[in-house]
Amino acid sequence: MSTPILHHYEFSTFSEKIRTALGAKQLTWKSVDIPGMPPRPLLTPLTGGYRRAPVLQIGADIYCDTHAILSALERFKPNPSLFPAGQEGLARGLGFAWERQMWVPTIGVLVHFIGEHIPPEFIKDRKEGYLGIDISKAAMAPQFEEHVQFVRAQIAWLAQCVTAHKYVLGDQLSAADLACWQTIFLLRKNCPPEVDALLNLGPILPWYERIAAIGHGTHSVMSAEEAFEVAKAAKPMPITHIAAGGYPEGISVGSKVSVTPEDNARVPVVGTLLACDAFNMVIHRHDDVAGDLNVHFPRLGYTLAKA
Ligand SMILES: N[C@@H](CCC(=O)N[C@@H](CS)C(=O)NCC(=O)O)C(=O)O
């Protein structure tokens, strides 16, 4: 099986979640640095248009969204597991709920502190191609108090978990930790130290530092061109993790479908449905240059429709 290739950019906090997962699993991986906003001319043909970061590539298999990526890494190297036995559902659902609820309030707090340094073209891209809202400091200022209250209330229950045990679900690091941690990482990395008091982060700092110390595993740089060549030379792997017959919503395998994020960056990716269960969807795409590709998405957060 070929080496995992992560397409990501340094200041992407969802990418930091995956870099840390790669570290927790002590994996060796290739790092492709992508721009912080489109165009991403050698990545888009691999994903079929999915525009968010990060994206994981293993040969000609392309994994979109951190939730599909974590599941792929778990299959690639099961131990140490990020889905503790008996708590798989919690690890999955809690992480998803946290990120869905926390993303905009976190950005609200972030831009309060550093908004004046964000270039106008970035604000424009995030409004027009990603979040659909104006994330400039001025536009988010009226909701600042509300966002702070929201984040503090979430941190309060997180603190109950991670002061009672080492990690959110107990003694073992899980996907839920990585999801909660990454939004706080974005703030602590970029805001002045006063953000700790503002959000009452004190009680969670030992947990925060424990995860920050995990690192990113062993990685080396790969160019986008080299990653593209890897995809071109490879064939998608057989799908062994999804049982046949679990077709959702009356859409059968072999149908032409679109898969679209339901929250933001709503660019549909079109292909042929290969497999689908309650957790994962795989579509096949043929790119004129890259060849045959299997593109993987989580079910959580994506809409599957007949194309
Ligand atoms: N649900 C997605 C969210 C990913 C996400 O929103 N990533 C941010 C970067 S931290 C992004 O894609 N921003 C827009 C972009 O880079 O084009 C996931 O878990 O991967």
The ligand as a Tripos MOL2 file, in Angstrom:
@<TRIPOS>MOLECULE
LIG
   20    19     1     0     0
SMALL
NO_CHARGES

@<TRIPOS>ATOM
      1 N1        -15.7400   19.2300    7.4690 N.3       1 LIG1
      2 C1        -14.4740   19.5250    6.8470 C.3       1 LIG1
      3 C2        -14.0880   20.9750    7.1250 C.3       1 LIG1
      4 C3        -12.7490   21.3490    6.4980 C.3       1 LIG1
      5 C4        -12.5390   22.8450    6.4440 C.2       1 LIG1
      6 O1        -13.4900   23.6280    6.5400 O.2       1 LIG1
      7 N2        -11.2770   23.2370    6.2520 N.am      1 LIG1
      8 C5        -10.9530   24.6210    6.0380 C.3       1 LIG1
      9 C6         -9.4750   24.8680    6.3310 C.3       1 LIG1
     10 S1         -9.0780   24.7160    8.0320 S.3       1 LIG1
     11 C7        -11.1650   24.9610    4.5880 C.2       1 LIG1
     12 O2        -11.3420   24.0720    3.7860 O.2       1 LIG1
     13 N3        -11.1490   26.2560    4.2360 N.am      1 LIG1
     14 C8        -11.3710   26.6460    2.8730 C.3       1 LIG1
     15 C9        -10.2830   26.2320    1.9470 C.2       1 LIG1
     16 O3         -9.1540   25.9510    2.3660 O.co2     1 LIG1
     17 O4        -10.5460   26.2090    0.7460 O.co2     1 LIG1
     18 C10       -13.4330   18.5570    7.3740 C.2       1 LIG1
     19 O5        -13.6300   17.9850    8.4690 O.co2     1 LIG1
     20 O6        -12.4480   18.3070    6.6770 O.co2     1 LIG1
@<TRIPOS>BOND
     1     1     2 1
     2     2     3 1
     3     2    18 1
     4     3     4 1
     5     4     5 1
     6     5     6 2
     7     5     7 1
     8     7     8 1
     9     8     9 1
    10     8    11 1
    11     9    10 1
    12    11    12 2
    13    11    13 1
    14    13    14 1
    15    14    15 1
    16    15    16 2
    17    15    17 1
    18    18    19 2
    19    18    20 1
@<TRIPOS>SUBSTRUCTURE
     1 LIG1         1 GROUP 0 **** ****
